[in-house]
Amino acid sequence: MMIRSLLDTDLYKFTMMQVVLHHFPAAQVEYRFKCRNGDGVDLAPMADEVTRQIKALCELRFTPEELAYLRGLRFIKSDFVDLLGLFRLDERFIQISGGPDYENGLDITIKGPWLHTILFEVPVLAIISEVYYRYTVSSPDFSTGRARLAAKIKQFDATEDGFHFADYGTRRRFSYAWQEEVLRALQQALPGKFVGTSNVHFARQLGLTPLGTMSHEYLQACQAVGPRLRDSQSYAFNTWAREYRGDLGIALSDVYGMDAFLRDFDLFFCKLFDGVRHDSGDPFEWGDKLIAHYQKMRIDPRGKTMVFSDSLTPELAIRLFHHFKHRVGISFGIGTNLTNDLGYPALQNVIKMTRCNGQSVAKISDSPSKAMDHDPNYVNYLRDVFQTFDEASALTKKDPHP
């Protein structure tokens, strides 16, 4: 059994799920799976095992100890924990098919109430990743992985005070056991620099800080549940602030592109949120834009935090740290490069929300390779509404599935 606990997921799935419970309990959604690796990856032979593992996932329940842990987080409310005490993932809401008729041999659709489907994404992706390596790597070379991890630890240890990073690598990990080994090694070797993990299960098991706020699906869903499409980004941030009253104050910037984000991220939001997370586009350009925006709003950027989380390596994180240090608070969330760096090509799998309440939803990424939609006409309309016209727009219009 690859997933042993319903806590084995990212914290932001719970923080978003609480918002769904309190503000959008009737919302209906659809998610689709996509492998970004291209034609070289065939997942069809693994479909039966993926199905078996997901059936096992749907048998899990939160234990009393896990519920008590969640109840101890100051931003988690008691009625939400009470719901989780009754919760299980229902396999009726997920459809899995394998074969040559599907892109990369595997098709997964999740469809049903948002409240009852939101926790599928991360464990399903972790299952696919671990199954893939079990099928394709007969004898994993963990010595290579440990050597690479030791080199990373040495790089991180050599950075000056003020450098902080966390693990964001659950969904594309090599395996459950390898992620645990990596976290234990980082915890022991870098107590001042390694600050936590997005994985709630391992945070509880190892005494680490669980980290995370919101992801793209939350802002995408607000395109359908909000009052007006043009106001959906502001509506999402306002609703988040109403729920958490100053807690969990890191906003996500790249659902409509950085320029559209900054048009909505006015003085009110600049003061209200503690900082912003980067997840696509050039991180140096993004950070310089955000600092300039804070300064335009007469806010000292040194009192705010930029969280970088897009395809980070130690080398890139350290370069970003030196570029922005003393100008703004900085933190890093490193994913695949920590939990899946044993010398084998990493899967680039995603599960993204594509519909909410019967209508298309999408994001306009600052990285064209991250584009994923099943209704390019809607994406073009979204670009018009948010005035996002650039090279990425042209690429998406030419090929809706780059």
C-alpha positions as CSV (number, residue, x, y, z in Angstrom):
1,M,0.0,0.0,0.0
2,M,1.7,3.2,-1.2
3,I,-0.4,5.7,0.6
4,R,-0.7,4.9,4.3
5,S,-2.5,8.0,5.6
6,L,-4.9,10.6,4.3
7,L,-2.5,13.2,5.8
8,D,0.0,12.1,3.1
9,T,-0.8,15.1,1.0
10,D,0.1,18.8,0.8
11,L,-1.1,21.2,3.6
12,Y,-2.8,23.5,1.0
13,K,-5.3,20.8,0.1
14,F,-6.7,21.0,3.7
15,T,-6.5,24.8,3.9
16,M,-8.4,25.0,0.6
17,M,-10.8,22.3,1.6
18,Q,-11.8,24.3,4.7
19,V,-12.6,27.3,2.5
20,V,-14.7,25.0,0.3
21,L,-16.6,23.7,3.3
22,H,-17.4,27.2,4.6
23,H,-17.9,29.1,1.3
24,F,-18.6,26.7,-1.6
25,P,-20.0,23.5,-0.2
26,A,-22.2,22.8,-3.3
27,A,-19.5,23.4,-6.0
28,Q,-19.1,20.6,-8.5
29,V,-15.8,20.2,-10.3
30,E,-13.8,18.1,-12.8
31,Y,-10.0,17.4,-12.8
32,R,-8.0,15.9,-15.6
33,F,-4.6,14.1,-15.5
34,K,-1.8,15.0,-17.9
35,C,1.8,13.7,-18.3
36,R,4.0,16.4,-19.7
37,N,6.9,14.1,-20.5
38,G,5.8,13.6,-24.1
39,D,5.6,10.4,-26.2
40,G,8.6,8.7,-24.6
41,V,6.6,7.7,-21.5
42,D,4.0,4.9,-21.7
43,L,1.9,4.5,-18.5
44,A,-0.6,2.0,-20.0
45,P,1.1,-1.1,-18.4
46,M,0.7,0.4,-15.0
47,A,-3.0,1.3,-15.2
48,D,-4.2,-1.8,-13.3
49,E,-1.7,-1.3,-10.4
50,V,-2.6,2.4,-10.2
51,T,-6.3,1.4,-10.0
52,R,-5.5,-1.1,-7.2
53,Q,-3.6,1.5,-5.2
54,I,-6.3,4.1,-5.6
55,K,-8.9,1.6,-4.4
56,A,-6.7,1.1,-1.3
57,L,-6.5,4.9,-0.9
58,C,-10.3,5.1,-0.8
59,E,-10.4,2.7,2.1
60,L,-8.4,5.0,4.4
61,R,-9.9,7.1,7.2
62,F,-8.4,9.7,9.4
63,T,-7.4,8.3,12.7
64,P,-8.2,10.0,16.1
65,E,-4.5,10.9,16.4
66,E,-4.4,12.5,13.0
67,L,-7.6,14.5,13.7
68,A,-6.2,15.7,17.0
69,Y,-3.1,16.8,15.1
70,L,-5.1,18.8,12.6
71,R,-7.2,20.3,15.4
72,G,-4.0,21.6,17.0
73,L,-3.2,23.8,14.0
74,R,-4.4,27.2,14.8
75,F,-6.0,28.0,11.4
76,I,-8.0,24.7,11.2
77,K,-11.5,25.0,12.6
78,S,-13.3,22.5,14.7
79,D,-16.3,21.9,12.3
80,F,-13.8,21.1,9.5
81,V,-12.1,18.5,11.7
82,D,-15.5,17.1,12.6
83,L,-16.2,16.6,8.8
84,L,-12.8,14.9,8.3
85,G,-13.8,12.5,11.1
86,L,-16.5,11.2,8.7
87,F,-14.6,11.6,5.5
88,R,-13.4,9.1,3.0
89,L,-12.4,9.4,-0.7
90,D,-15.1,7.8,-2.8
91,E,-13.8,5.8,-5.8
92,R,-17.1,6.6,-7.7
93,F,-15.7,10.1,-8.3
94,I,-12.5,8.9,-10.1
95,Q,-12.3,7.1,-13.4
96,I,-9.1,5.4,-14.6
97,S,-8.4,4.0,-18.0
98,G,-5.3,2.7,-19.7
99,G,-4.4,1.8,-23.2
100,P,-3.0,3.1,-26.5
101,D,-6.0,5.3,-27.2
102,Y,-5.0,7.7,-24.4
103,E,-2.1,10.2,-24.3
104,N,0.8,8.5,-22.6
105,G,-1.4,5.4,-22.2
106,L,-3.3,6.6,-19.1
107,D,-6.5,8.7,-18.7
108,I,-7.7,9.8,-15.3
109,T,-10.8,12.0,-14.7
110,I,-12.0,13.1,-11.2
111,K,-15.5,14.5,-11.2
112,G,-17.9,15.2,-8.4
113,P,-18.4,17.6,-5.4
114,W,-15.4,19.8,-4.8
115,L,-15.5,19.1,-1.1
116,H,-15.3,15.3,-1.7
117,T,-12.8,15.3,-4.6
118,I,-10.2,17.9,-3.5
119,L,-8.0,15.4,-1.6
120,F,-7.5,13.0,-4.6
121,E,-4.9,15.0,-6.5
122,V,-1.6,14.7,-4.5
123,P,-1.9,11.0,-3.4
124,V,-3.0,9.9,-6.9
125,L,0.1,11.7,-8.4
126,A,2.3,10.1,-5.8
127,I,0.9,6.7,-6.6
128,I,1.5,7.1,-10.3
129,S,5.1,8.2,-9.7
130,E,5.9,5.3,-7.4
131,V,4.2,2.7,-9.6
132,Y,6.1,4.1,-12.6
133,Y,9.5,3.6,-11.0
134,R,8.5,0.1,-9.7
135,Y,7.8,-0.9,-13.3
136,T,10.7,0.8,-15.0
137,V,13.6,0.6,-12.4
138,S,14.2,-3.0,-11.3
139,S,17.0,-2.3,-8.9
140,P,17.0,1.4,-7.7
141,D,20.5,2.8,-7.1
142,F,19.9,4.5,-3.8
143,S,23.6,5.1,-3.4
144,T,23.5,7.6,-6.2
145,G,20.5,9.3,-4.6
146,R,22.2,9.5,-1.2
147,A,25.4,10.9,-2.8
148,R,23.4,13.6,-4.6
149,L,21.5,14.4,-1.4
150,A,24.8,14.7,0.5
151,A,26.0,17.1,-2.2
152,K,22.9,19.2,-1.8
153,I,23.2,19.3,1.9
154,K,26.8,20.5,1.6
155,Q,25.6,23.3,-0.8
156,F,22.8,24.4,1.6
157,D,25.1,24.2,4.6
158,A,27.5,26.6,3.0
159,T,24.9,29.3,2.4
160,E,24.9,32.2,4.8
161,D,22.4,32.9,7.5
162,G,18.9,33.8,6.2
163,F,18.7,31.0,3.6
164,H,15.6,28.9,4.3
165,F,14.0,26.1,2.3
166,A,11.3,23.5,2.6
167,D,10.3,20.2,1.0
168,Y,7.4,20.5,-1.6
169,G,8.1,17.1,-3.3
170,T,5.2,14.7,-2.4
171,R,3.4,14.5,-5.7
172,R,6.5,13.5,-7.8
173,R,8.5,11.6,-5.2
174,F,10.4,8.5,-6.2
175,S,8.7,6.7,-3.3
176,Y,7.2,7.1,0.1
177,A,10.2,5.6,1.7
178,W,12.7,7.8,-0.2
179,Q,10.9,11.0,0.7
180,E,11.0,10.0,4.4
181,E,14.7,9.3,4.1
182,V,15.3,12.6,2.5
183,L,13.4,14.5,5.1
184,R,15.1,12.8,8.0
185,A,18.5,13.6,6.4
186,L,17.7,17.2,5.9
187,Q,16.2,17.5,9.4
188,Q,19.3,16.1,11.0
189,A,21.9,18.0,8.9
190,L,20.3,21.4,8.4
191,P,18.2,22.3,11.4
192,G,18.6,26.1,10.9
193,K,18.0,26.1,7.1
194,F,15.5,23.3,6.5
195,V,12.2,24.8,7.9
196,G,9.5,22.2,7.1
197,T,7.5,20.3,4.5
198,S,4.3,20.6,2.6
199,N,3.5,17.0,3.5
200,V,1.2,16.9,6.6
201,H,1.8,13.3,7.4
202,F,5.6,13.6,7.5
203,A,5.3,16.9,9.4
204,R,3.3,15.1,12.1
205,Q,5.6,12.0,12.1
206,L,8.9,13.9,12.2
207,G,7.9,17.0,14.2
208,L,8.4,19.3,11.2
209,T,6.4,22.5,10.4
210,P,3.6,21.9,7.8
211,L,3.7,24.6,5.1
212,G,1.3,25.8,2.4
213,T,-1.6,28.1,1.7
214,M,-3.4,28.0,-1.7
215,S,-2.9,26.4,-5.2
216,H,-4.1,27.2,-8.7
217,E,-7.3,25.2,-8.4
218,Y,-8.7,27.6,-5.8
219,L,-8.3,30.7,-8.0
220,Q,-9.5,28.8,-11.0
221,A,-12.7,27.6,-9.3
222,C,-13.4,31.2,-8.3
223,Q,-13.8,31.9,-12.1
224,A,-17.1,29.9,-11.7
225,V,-18.2,30.5,-8.1
226,G,-17.4,34.2,-8.0
227,P,-19.7,37.1,-8.9
228,R,-17.9,38.2,-12.1
229,L,-15.0,36.7,-14.1
230,R,-12.9,39.9,-14.2
231,D,-13.2,40.1,-10.4
232,S,-12.5,36.4,-9.7
233,Q,-8.9,36.9,-8.6
234,S,-9.8,39.7,-6.1
235,Y,-12.8,37.6,-5.0
236,A,-10.5,34.7,-4.3
237,F,-8.1,36.7,-2.2
238,N,-11.0,38.5,-0.3
239,T,-12.7,35.1,0.5
240,W,-9.4,33.7,1.7
241,A,-8.8,36.6,4.0
242,R,-12.4,36.3,5.4
243,E,-11.7,32.7,6.2
244,Y,-8.2,33.0,7.7
245,R,-8.2,36.5,9.2
246,G,-4.5,37.1,8.6
247,D,-3.2,33.6,8.8
248,L,-1.8,31.7,5.8
249,G,-1.0,35.0,4.1
250,I,1.0,33.9,1.0
251,A,-0.9,34.7,-2.2
252,L,-0.4,32.8,-5.5
253,S,0.5,35.0,-8.5
254,D,0.5,33.1,-11.7
255,V,-3.1,32.0,-12.5
256,Y,-3.5,34.9,-14.9
257,G,0.1,35.9,-15.3
258,M,2.2,38.3,-13.2
259,D,1.0,41.6,-14.8
260,A,-2.6,40.7,-14.3
261,F,-1.9,39.7,-10.7
262,L,-0.2,43.0,-10.0
263,R,-3.2,44.9,-11.4
264,D,-5.4,43.3,-8.8
265,F,-2.9,43.2,-6.0
266,D,-3.6,46.7,-4.8
267,L,-2.5,48.5,-1.6
268,F,-5.2,46.7,0.4
269,F,-3.9,43.2,-0.7
270,C,-0.3,44.3,-0.4
271,K,-0.9,45.2,3.2
272,L,-3.2,42.2,3.9
273,F,-1.0,39.4,2.6
274,D,2.4,38.5,4.0
275,G,3.9,37.8,0.6
276,V,3.5,36.1,-2.7
277,R,4.5,32.7,-4.2
278,H,6.2,32.3,-7.6
279,D,5.4,29.2,-9.6
280,S,6.0,30.0,-13.3
281,G,8.0,32.3,-15.5
282,D,11.4,33.9,-15.0
283,P,11.9,34.1,-11.2
284,F,14.4,37.0,-11.3
285,E,12.1,39.1,-13.5
286,W,9.1,38.1,-11.4
287,G,10.9,39.1,-8.1
288,D,12.1,42.4,-9.5
289,K,8.6,43.2,-10.6
290,L,7.1,42.4,-7.2
291,I,9.6,44.5,-5.3
292,A,9.0,47.4,-7.7
293,H,5.2,47.0,-7.1
294,Y,5.7,47.0,-3.3
295,Q,7.8,50.2,-3.6
296,K,5.2,51.8,-5.8
297,M,2.6,51.1,-3.1
298,R,5.0,52.7,-0.5
299,I,5.5,49.4,1.3
300,D,9.0,48.2,2.4
301,P,9.6,44.9,0.6
302,R,11.9,43.8,3.4
303,G,8.8,43.2,5.5
304,K,7.3,40.9,2.9
305,T,8.2,37.4,1.8
306,M,8.7,35.9,-1.7
307,V,8.3,32.1,-1.9
308,F,9.9,30.5,-4.9
309,S,8.6,27.0,-5.8
310,D,9.0,26.5,-9.6
311,S,11.3,23.7,-10.6
312,L,14.0,24.7,-8.1
313,T,17.4,23.2,-7.8
314,P,19.9,24.1,-5.0
315,E,21.9,26.1,-7.6
316,L,18.9,28.2,-8.7
317,A,17.7,28.7,-5.2
318,I,21.1,30.0,-4.0
319,R,21.3,32.3,-7.1
320,L,17.9,33.7,-6.3
321,F,18.9,34.1,-2.6
322,H,22.0,36.2,-3.5
323,H,20.0,38.3,-6.0
324,F,17.2,39.2,-3.6
325,K,18.8,39.1,-0.1
326,H,18.5,42.2,1.9
327,R,15.8,43.5,-0.5
328,V,12.9,41.2,0.6
329,G,12.2,38.2,2.7
330,I,12.9,35.0,0.7
331,S,11.9,31.3,1.1
332,F,12.1,28.3,-1.1
333,G,10.0,25.2,-1.7
334,I,12.0,22.6,-3.5
335,G,10.1,19.6,-4.9
336,T,11.2,17.0,-7.4
337,N,14.9,17.8,-7.1
338,L,14.8,16.8,-3.5
339,T,12.5,13.8,-3.5
340,N,13.2,12.3,-6.9
341,D,16.9,12.8,-7.8
342,L,18.3,9.3,-8.1
343,G,19.5,9.6,-11.7
344,Y,16.3,8.5,-13.4
345,P,14.1,10.9,-15.5
346,A,11.4,12.4,-13.3
347,L,7.8,12.2,-14.4
348,Q,6.1,15.5,-15.0
349,N,2.6,14.6,-14.1
350,V,-0.2,17.0,-13.1
351,I,-3.8,16.8,-12.2
352,K,-5.6,20.1,-12.9
353,M,-9.1,21.4,-12.4
354,T,-10.7,21.9,-15.8
355,R,-14.4,22.6,-15.0
356,C,-16.3,24.0,-12.0
357,N,-20.1,24.1,-11.8
358,G,-20.4,23.1,-15.4
359,Q,-18.2,25.7,-16.9
360,S,-14.6,25.7,-18.1
361,V,-11.9,27.0,-15.8
362,A,-8.2,27.5,-16.6
363,K,-5.0,29.3,-15.7
364,I,-2.8,31.5,-17.9
365,S,0.7,30.4,-16.9
366,D,3.8,32.6,-17.3
367,S,5.4,29.3,-18.6
368,P,3.8,28.1,-21.8
369,S,4.9,24.5,-21.2
370,K,2.6,24.5,-18.1
371,A,-0.5,25.4,-20.1
372,M,-3.3,22.8,-19.7
373,D,-6.8,23.3,-20.8
374,H,-9.5,21.4,-22.6
375,D,-11.3,24.5,-24.0
376,P,-8.8,26.8,-25.8
377,N,-11.7,29.2,-26.7
378,Y,-12.3,29.8,-23.0
379,V,-8.6,30.4,-22.4
380,N,-8.5,33.0,-25.2
381,Y,-11.6,34.6,-23.6
382,L,-9.8,34.6,-20.2
383,R,-6.8,36.3,-21.8
384,D,-9.1,39.0,-23.2
385,V,-10.8,39.6,-19.9
386,F,-7.5,39.8,-18.0
387,Q,-5.7,41.7,-20.8
388,T,-2.9,39.0,-21.0
389,F,-1.4,39.4,-24.5
390,D,2.2,38.2,-25.0
391,E,4.3,35.5,-26.6
392,A,2.8,32.8,-24.3
393,S,-0.6,33.8,-25.5
394,A,0.4,33.3,-29.1
395,L,1.9,29.9,-28.4
396,T,-1.3,28.8,-26.6
397,K,-3.5,29.9,-29.4
398,K,-1.4,27.9,-31.9
399,D,-1.4,24.8,-29.8
400,P,-3.8,24.4,-26.9
401,H,-1.8,21.5,-25.5
402,P,1.9,22.4,-25.8
